[in-house]
């Protein structure tokens, strides 16, 4: 059964009904589904993972104009987008067979947060500290995870002043029990549920088809359409589908006889013979996509792209398969890069691999198949691939095109995928042929 419709049945249409029209709104359905999917994941996985990492309590501190990114995993900031003056979001494992306890002490909390927290209390003139101190002292946790991380930006939401506030509230005895939430954070994000996968696949297919339409005669009239025309069309389309913002579409052109590429700054008119490239992703119910696609504009008299471009694109298809084969659970990100690039070169493919986990954020928490440069990428290249993770298989292939006088062309590719128990699976597509613009007949 389709999860979207089963959710409506489980919650009851009355819950979702619009007070204005009496009908279910798409934004309502999506918000409700996102909250339910995230709450189900929390109830299933958070307590076991806290025990696995030896964490008795996890405290997430947040405040106005400085919300902690981790809250995206647990209901966000409320229906209004307001995240309170100074709030503490706490998870506590009482041990034995007792269930996970959760609490919010803060202001401006929406009712939907009760899916995630079984205790929600406000405060007045006395402020947050008394409630926070009492909660911690009564439970006496031996290990307290806080969101400070050198590597994972979304696990680094605790500001300097909020940490000082937390230290003053709980006292020096408990400050010595602080540990980074980073290991727990990465494992929790990576433990994908079937419902999350369903959302990711829907988001991926929506992205794929927006880009397929954008790079077609439906949108492009060679000699008239500019790159910025494409940009605005894609923006209008993702907004029309009520998709959330991830990052804007970025377009460029490789053209015979032109060194490098032309982009939106140049805003060139798209001409016959151009090789078009786009990088774009959306956000749907808390899950993001990240894709790059390529298309060729036929010259007069051509019925297909030049053989050299087709051969280069075929190499890019093969290298995507090589990366997917190298993404084995337990393999470090930097080793995935090395293995994939070596295997590609052995097959005569000039390539560069720079793939990464994704999901709730486009460059996610976990392994990145990238250079082991600690000052730039932190520990991401040293993280292992994890089962059920969502990945962006991102890379490029470069080849000389005889029909362009030996000019070197770069095929930049990116596809959404996940690490299943039977190997890596693509969520949509992937693009296996160089798309063509300008040929007569229907696009699909």
HELIX and SHEET records of a PDB file:
HELIX    1   1 UNK A    3  UNK A   11  1                                   9    
HELIX    2   2 UNK A   13  UNK A   16  1                                   4    
HELIX    3   3 UNK A   26  UNK A   41  1                                  16    
HELIX    4   4 UNK A   42  UNK A   46  3                                   5    
HELIX    5   5 UNK A   47  UNK A   52  1                                   6    
HELIX    6   6 UNK A   69  UNK A   73  5                                   5    
HELIX    7   7 UNK A  111  UNK A  115  5                                   5    
HELIX    8   8 UNK A  129  UNK A  139  1                                  11    
HELIX    9   9 UNK A  153  UNK A  155  5                                   3    
HELIX   10  10 UNK A  160  UNK A  170  1                                  11    
HELIX   11  11 UNK A  172  UNK A  175  1                                   4    
HELIX   12  12 UNK A  182  UNK A  190  1                                   9    
HELIX   13  13 UNK A  194  UNK A  214  1                                  21    
HELIX   14  14 UNK A  227  UNK A  240  1                                  14    
HELIX   15  15 UNK A  307  UNK A  326  1                                  20    
HELIX   16  16 UNK A  333  UNK A  346  1                                  14    
HELIX   17  17 UNK A  374  UNK A  377  1                                   4    
HELIX   18  18 UNK A  380  UNK A  382  5                                   3    
HELIX   19  19 UNK A  402  UNK A  404  5                                   3    
SHEET    1   A 6 UNK A 119  UNK A 121  0                                        
SHEET    2   A 6 UNK A 101  UNK A 105  1                                        
SHEET    3   A 6 UNK A  86  UNK A  92 -1                                        
SHEET    4   A 6 UNK A  57  UNK A  63 -1                                        
SHEET    5   A 6 UNK A 144  UNK A 146  1                                        
SHEET    6   A 6 UNK A 178  UNK A 180  1                                        
SHEET    1   B 4 UNK A 262  UNK A 263  0                                        
SHEET    2   B 4 UNK A 244  UNK A 254 -1                                        
SHEET    3   B 4 UNK A 275  UNK A 284 -1                                        
SHEET    4   B 4 UNK A 287  UNK A 288 -1                                        
SHEET    1   C 5 UNK A 262  UNK A 263  0                                        
SHEET    2   C 5 UNK A 244  UNK A 254 -1                                        
SHEET    3   C 5 UNK A 275  UNK A 284 -1                                        
SHEET    4   C 5 UNK A 291  UNK A 297 -1                                        
SHEET    5   C 5 UNK A 435  UNK A 437  1                                        
SHEET    1   D 4 UNK A 351  UNK A 353  0                                        
SHEET    2   D 4 UNK A 390  UNK A 401 -1                                        
SHEET    3   D 4 UNK A 355  UNK A 358 -1                                        
SHEET    4   D 4 UNK A 368  UNK A 369 -1                                        
SHEET    1   E 4 UNK A 351  UNK A 353  0                                        
SHEET    2   E 4 UNK A 390  UNK A 401 -1                                        
SHEET    3   E 4 UNK A 407  UNK A 420 -1                                        
SHEET    4   E 4 UNK A 423  UNK A 426 -1                                        
END                                                                             
